[in-house]
Amino acid sequence: MKNWIVTPLKAVGDRCYALIMAIPLDVVRGLFIGIFLLIALWLFLLPAQQPESGFVKRFSDLRWFALGILLLQSAIYLII
């Protein structure tokens, strides 16, 4: 009984796998880093955010922290 369900799904799964594996890894990396760059650009188009604590002069713009995290994530991805 399971065979008539699994056989068509296996063909679809194999085709999807073949399509995904046809994409070069450099293209995937470029898209991934490109998405981070788009997020960073969008981040700096947002208005500046001030923390609610008393650190107004130092650490006054939270966008820099978000940019730092994006750069860290990109560096980790490029290393791995």
HELIX and SHEET records of a PDB file:
HELIX    1   1 ASN A    3  MET A   21  1                                  19    
HELIX    2   2 LEU A   25  LEU A   45  1                                  21    
HELIX    3   3 LEU A   62  ILE A   79  1                                  18    
END                                                                             
